[in-house]
């Protein structure tokens, strides 16, 4: 499809842009006229032929499937799909100060009359930009039931807060909010959000999900890495040499991890949890000590939870280090 990119970047002419802060809990704002009418129509027409039923991730099984909690249709674009998409992605990076490399590809979604998305957390992402591609006659609001909006809730002097935030779709506007708190580890409970059912009209939107680190979608130098594609995590094979190490949380998209050791290690190569409270037996009961080291042994598998029991908050004690030592392992998350 041939398109004309106007001087200064972008398809078509955008109206005056301005930012409105909506809430501090969660941190949310709306960028008015982020997209032009032509860009909205372009994304809709690009997606229409390839729309399919949206899926959700089941936290109990780790599998994706259809659910009555999410009844929209969607189409996923690869990052940098074409010139128009690349320009929008650069604009998102400039506005959010989050590098293009940290973002997933754009997802175009459509809600017809009666369709909705019940409240949920984007638990495996750091932040979300939701761009509205159409107006909606009635319904279809994005709502945050736990938000503290910057609007008065009553007439009493000194009352400046209001519980709950509703954002009405408006073509070209973009809603930006943070899923994680400033520590980039803990999920902000007030970022719980959903899409209210459309009552009249047709709702089109485009989502950009962003991560705290680079979102990799290809093979890297020391890591044969299959990353999140179509909302499914697959097996990764990793090799660390003597000089390598990796310190991280599996908190951005993973509930739990199984680490399968594919080789023995003569020396080094332990998996180390510096913040863990380790149990170990004594003659009478047990006591706790800080730090946990697990020595690799071929065919053994280490299982641990990244999220706490609420399946929302990242457990700080799940921070772990993969120490170098001519080690091969398989990871499934």
MIPA-84224 format. One record per residue (C-alpha): x, y, z; residue in three letters; residue number from 1. Coordinates in steps of 0.001 Angstrom, whole numbers. Layout:
N
X, Y, Z, ALA, NUM
...
END
This chain:
333
0, 0, 0, UNK, 1
1556, 3293, -1095, UNK, 2
1376, 6074, 1487, UNK, 3
2435, 9696, 1586, UNK, 4
4476, 10665, 4640, UNK, 5
4202, 14388, 5319, UNK, 6
7206, 16549, 6073, UNK, 7
8339, 16077, 9673, UNK, 8
7069, 12479, 9764, UNK, 9
3637, 10948, 10012, UNK, 10
772, 10183, 7676, UNK, 11
-1688, 13041, 7271, UNK, 12
-2017, 16158, 9407, UNK, 13
-2417, 15966, 13186, UNK, 14
-4375, 18544, 15096, UNK, 15
-2875, 20445, 18035, UNK, 16
-1327, 18030, 20543, UNK, 17
-1427, 18430, 24293, UNK, 18
-1018, 16191, 27338, UNK, 19
-3511, 15846, 30186, UNK, 20
-2520, 14145, 33447, UNK, 21
-5380, 11885, 34561, UNK, 22
-4125, 10128, 37665, UNK, 23
-1140, 9593, 39937, UNK, 24
-2409, 6160, 41060, UNK, 25
-1747, 4701, 38564, UNK, 26
517, 7122, 36762, UNK, 27
-1696, 7839, 33759, UNK, 28
-2021, 10597, 31191, UNK, 29
-3630, 11122, 27821, UNK, 30
-1930, 12636, 24784, UNK, 31
-4598, 14319, 22704, UNK, 32
-4342, 14000, 18902, UNK, 33
-1388, 11621, 19086, UNK, 34
-2409, 10087, 15743, UNK, 35
-3863, 11744, 12669, UNK, 36
-7180, 10629, 11189, UNK, 37
-5258, 9168, 8244, UNK, 38
-3011, 7107, 10535, UNK, 39
-6035, 5749, 12405, UNK, 40
-7737, 4729, 9171, UNK, 41
-4499, 3231, 7847, UNK, 42
-4079, 959, 10876, UNK, 43
-7721, -143, 10760, UNK, 44
-7528, -1000, 7054, UNK, 45
-4205, -2777, 7589, UNK, 46
-5667, -4972, 10324, UNK, 47
-9171, -5739, 9018, UNK, 48
-8276, -8642, 6689, UNK, 49
-6326, -10475, 9417, UNK, 50
-8384, -10035, 12577, UNK, 51
-8870, -13044, 14874, UNK, 52
-10395, -13685, 18290, UNK, 53
-8341, -12216, 21142, UNK, 54
-6765, -14598, 23647, UNK, 55
-5848, -14352, 27308, UNK, 56
-3104, -15995, 29356, UNK, 57
-4321, -18453, 31985, UNK, 58
-2164, -17871, 35121, UNK, 59
-2883, -21391, 36343, UNK, 60
-1800, -23291, 33229, UNK, 61
434, -20765, 31462, UNK, 62
-1533, -21429, 28266, UNK, 63
-3478, -18955, 26146, UNK, 64
-7016, -19400, 24926, UNK, 65
-10351, -17766, 24341, UNK, 66
-12196, -16422, 27358, UNK, 67
-15506, -14740, 28070, UNK, 68
-13505, -12077, 29918, UNK, 69
-12090, -10815, 26616, UNK, 70
-14392, -10893, 23615, UNK, 71
-12645, -8589, 21151, UNK, 72
-10764, -9437, 17962, UNK, 73
-7184, -8394, 17289, UNK, 74
-4283, -8455, 14846, UNK, 75
-616, -8275, 15855, UNK, 76
1993, -6424, 13799, UNK, 77
5721, -7035, 13931, UNK, 78
7792, -4172, 15257, UNK, 79
8818, -1904, 12361, UNK, 80
6167, -3442, 10070, UNK, 81
6332, -616, 7537, UNK, 82
7186, 3074, 7212, UNK, 83
3965, 4298, 8836, UNK, 84
4307, 1893, 11764, UNK, 85
7982, 2769, 12253, UNK, 86
7118, 6459, 12415, UNK, 87
4403, 5818, 15024, UNK, 88
6814, 3680, 17059, UNK, 89
9439, 6440, 17023, UNK, 90
6790, 8922, 18155, UNK, 91
5799, 6602, 21013, UNK, 92
9449, 6335, 22097, UNK, 93
9838, 10121, 22070, UNK, 94
6648, 10658, 24059, UNK, 95
7193, 7939, 26676, UNK, 96
11026, 8108, 26862, UNK, 97
11019, 4305, 26501, UNK, 98
13258, 3062, 23646, UNK, 99
11676, 1493, 20577, UNK, 100
13645, -1678, 21354, UNK, 101
11766, -2127, 24640, UNK, 102
8384, -2285, 22925, UNK, 103
6430, -5147, 21427, UNK, 104
4865, -4843, 18007, UNK, 105
1610, -2915, 17687, UNK, 106
-1634, -4798, 18322, UNK, 107
-4800, -3540, 16649, UNK, 108
-8010, -4484, 18483, UNK, 109
-11700, -4168, 17649, UNK, 110
-14713, -4240, 19987, UNK, 111
-18176, -4525, 18463, UNK, 112
-21439, -3937, 20326, UNK, 113
-21489, -5944, 23570, UNK, 114
-17792, -6845, 23460, UNK, 115
-15551, -6045, 26448, UNK, 116
-12366, -6821, 28366, UNK, 117
-12804, -7404, 32084, UNK, 118
-10379, -5801, 34584, UNK, 119
-6841, -7180, 34474, UNK, 120
-3210, -6215, 35012, UNK, 121
-662, -6065, 32194, UNK, 122
1550, -7892, 34675, UNK, 123
4374, -8771, 32288, UNK, 124
4748, -5249, 30897, UNK, 125
6164, -2069, 32363, UNK, 126
3847, 393, 30618, UNK, 127
1087, 553, 28016, UNK, 128
81, 3085, 25369, UNK, 129
-3499, 2629, 24158, UNK, 130
-4245, 4602, 20986, UNK, 131
-7883, 5090, 20057, UNK, 132
-8475, 4673, 16320, UNK, 133
-12188, 5542, 16334, UNK, 134
-14826, 7425, 18264, UNK, 135
-17509, 5359, 20043, UNK, 136
-21087, 6587, 20266, UNK, 137
-21741, 5005, 23655, UNK, 138
-19793, 2706, 25970, UNK, 139
-16343, 1267, 25325, UNK, 140
-14587, 3330, 28001, UNK, 141
-11242, 2213, 29399, UNK, 142
-11691, 2128, 33149, UNK, 143
-9449, 1793, 36193, UNK, 144
-11619, 781, 39179, UNK, 145
-8865, 1369, 41748, UNK, 146
-7465, 4605, 40344, UNK, 147
-7289, 7891, 42207, UNK, 148
-8376, 10345, 39519, UNK, 149
-7495, 14044, 39585, UNK, 150
-11129, 15105, 39870, UNK, 151
-13253, 16033, 42862, UNK, 152
-15550, 13356, 44245, UNK, 153
-17774, 15601, 46372, UNK, 154
-18451, 19204, 47438, UNK, 155
-16692, 19083, 50794, UNK, 156
-13765, 21541, 51113, UNK, 157
-10387, 19903, 50694, UNK, 158
-11678, 16836, 48858, UNK, 159
-9661, 16537, 45659, UNK, 160
-9687, 12799, 44951, UNK, 161
-12051, 10486, 43166, UNK, 162
-11992, 6714, 43161, UNK, 163
-12147, 5202, 39680, UNK, 164
-11105, 6545, 36298, UNK, 165
-13028, 6283, 33025, UNK, 166
-11496, 7291, 29679, UNK, 167
-13828, 7737, 26706, UNK, 168
-12372, 6680, 23333, UNK, 169
-11643, 9573, 20987, UNK, 170
-10062, 9061, 17591, UNK, 171
-6379, 9975, 17654, UNK, 172
-6002, 10213, 21439, UNK, 173
-3491, 7975, 23242, UNK, 174
-3814, 6803, 26854, UNK, 175
-470, 6117, 28533, UNK, 176
-179, 4396, 31908, UNK, 177
2435, 2558, 33968, UNK, 178
1790, -1014, 35105, UNK, 179
4885, -1151, 37293, UNK, 180
5769, 1166, 40144, UNK, 181
8897, 3338, 39809, UNK, 182
11063, 444, 41057, UNK, 183
10200, -1315, 37746, UNK, 184
9594, -4542, 39650, UNK, 185
6376, -4209, 41649, UNK, 186
3036, -4169, 39847, UNK, 187
960, -1117, 40776, UNK, 188
-2414, -2474, 42040, UNK, 189
-4147, 698, 40846, UNK, 190
-3164, -131, 37237, UNK, 191
-5947, -2743, 37159, UNK, 192
-8004, -1801, 34081, UNK, 193
-10603, -3069, 31663, UNK, 194
-12638, -2160, 28599, UNK, 195
-16339, -1531, 29196, UNK, 196
-18828, -3097, 26739, UNK, 197
-19584, -1111, 23612, UNK, 198
-23245, -70, 23628, UNK, 199
-23466, 1810, 20343, UNK, 200
-20851, 2090, 17620, UNK, 201
-17600, 290, 16887, UNK, 202
-14401, 616, 18930, UNK, 203
-11005, 352, 17263, UNK, 204
-7755, 805, 19179, UNK, 205
-4052, 76, 18860, UNK, 206
-1877, -1057, 21774, UNK, 207
1844, -709, 22327, UNK, 208
3144, -2727, 25301, UNK, 209
6547, -1737, 26699, UNK, 210
9077, -3559, 28875, UNK, 211
11723, -2457, 31361, UNK, 212
14404, -4045, 29215, UNK, 213
14916, -4652, 25513, UNK, 214
12179, -6850, 24090, UNK, 215
14097, -9406, 22060, UNK, 216
12537, -11210, 19152, UNK, 217
15572, -12783, 17526, UNK, 218
18614, -14931, 18223, UNK, 219
21331, -13237, 20298, UNK, 220
25057, -13926, 20556, UNK, 221
25051, -16315, 23519, UNK, 222
21378, -17158, 23743, UNK, 223
19128, -19147, 21410, UNK, 224
16065, -17222, 22428, UNK, 225
12466, -17762, 21470, UNK, 226
10650, -14831, 22973, UNK, 227
6978, -14003, 23537, UNK, 228
5108, -14358, 20256, UNK, 229
1325, -14334, 19924, UNK, 230
1042, -14339, 23732, UNK, 231
2861, -17668, 24231, UNK, 232
6247, -18224, 25915, UNK, 233
8344, -21058, 24485, UNK, 234
11490, -22941, 25505, UNK, 235
14788, -21057, 25635, UNK, 236
18213, -22708, 25467, UNK, 237
21030, -20780, 27167, UNK, 238
24762, -21271, 27367, UNK, 239
27031, -19410, 29815, UNK, 240
30817, -19542, 29642, UNK, 241
33246, -18968, 32505, UNK, 242
33224, -15182, 32131, UNK, 243
29432, -14815, 31836, UNK, 244
26822, -14100, 34453, UNK, 245
23233, -12893, 34438, UNK, 246
21447, -11098, 37283, UNK, 247
17726, -10460, 36890, UNK, 248
14104, -10961, 37882, UNK, 249
11862, -13034, 35613, UNK, 250
9191, -10470, 36526, UNK, 251
8235, -9088, 33151, UNK, 252
5877, -11657, 31725, UNK, 253
6570, -14727, 33842, UNK, 254
4717, -16177, 36781, UNK, 255
7149, -19047, 37427, UNK, 256
10258, -20636, 35946, UNK, 257
11568, -24173, 35439, UNK, 258
15349, -24210, 34979, UNK, 259
16523, -27541, 33531, UNK, 260
20244, -28274, 33804, UNK, 261
21537, -29933, 30642, UNK, 262
25088, -30455, 31868, UNK, 263
27150, -30934, 35009, UNK, 264
29663, -28228, 35965, UNK, 265
33038, -29028, 37499, UNK, 266
33241, -25719, 39329, UNK, 267
31035, -22624, 39517, UNK, 268
27864, -22105, 37489, UNK, 269
25528, -22093, 40509, UNK, 270
22118, -20473, 40359, UNK, 271
22189, -17961, 43212, UNK, 272
19290, -16201, 44987, UNK, 273
20957, -13472, 47119, UNK, 274
17722, -12402, 48839, UNK, 275
16346, -15895, 49498, UNK, 276
15562, -17174, 52980, UNK, 277
16797, -20745, 52778, UNK, 278
15421, -23550, 54973, UNK, 279
17763, -26280, 56110, UNK, 280
17334, -29100, 58613, UNK, 281
18801, -29408, 62075, UNK, 282
18458, -32171, 64675, UNK, 283
15529, -30316, 66204, UNK, 284
13539, -28481, 63562, UNK, 285
15068, -25987, 61154, UNK, 286
16145, -22386, 60888, UNK, 287
16422, -19801, 58119, UNK, 288
19495, -18259, 56553, UNK, 289
19929, -15718, 53759, UNK, 290
21075, -16666, 50296, UNK, 291
20487, -19816, 48277, UNK, 292
22943, -21559, 45932, UNK, 293
21876, -24394, 43625, UNK, 294
24643, -26409, 41972, UNK, 295
23873, -27597, 38418, UNK, 296
23386, -31311, 37934, UNK, 297
22518, -32805, 34574, UNK, 298
18797, -33666, 34165, UNK, 299
17790, -31908, 37390, UNK, 300
15202, -29134, 37235, UNK, 301
14902, -26098, 39517, UNK, 302
11375, -24673, 39886, UNK, 303
10635, -21286, 41484, UNK, 304
7879, -18666, 41520, UNK, 305
8561, -15130, 40325, UNK, 306
5200, -13731, 41438, UNK, 307
3745, -13770, 44930, UNK, 308
534, -15643, 45770, UNK, 309
-1593, -12779, 44386, UNK, 310
-113, -13569, 40923, UNK, 311
409, -9830, 40464, UNK, 312
3311, -8657, 42621, UNK, 313
6872, -9655, 41768, UNK, 314
8548, -11379, 44732, UNK, 315
11787, -9444, 45458, UNK, 316
13400, -12610, 46810, UNK, 317
13116, -14204, 43347, UNK, 318
16054, -12089, 42178, UNK, 319
18614, -14585, 40952, UNK, 320
22048, -14781, 39400, UNK, 321
23211, -17295, 36819, UNK, 322
26945, -17584, 37495, UNK, 323
29277, -18560, 34664, UNK, 324
31023, -21913, 34353, UNK, 325
30622, -23710, 30983, UNK, 326
26950, -24338, 31650, UNK, 327
24078, -25268, 29332, UNK, 328
20471, -25124, 30445, UNK, 329
16927, -25081, 29171, UNK, 330
14434, -22580, 30513, UNK, 331
10672, -22679, 30201, UNK, 332
8554, -19847, 31580, UNK, 333
END
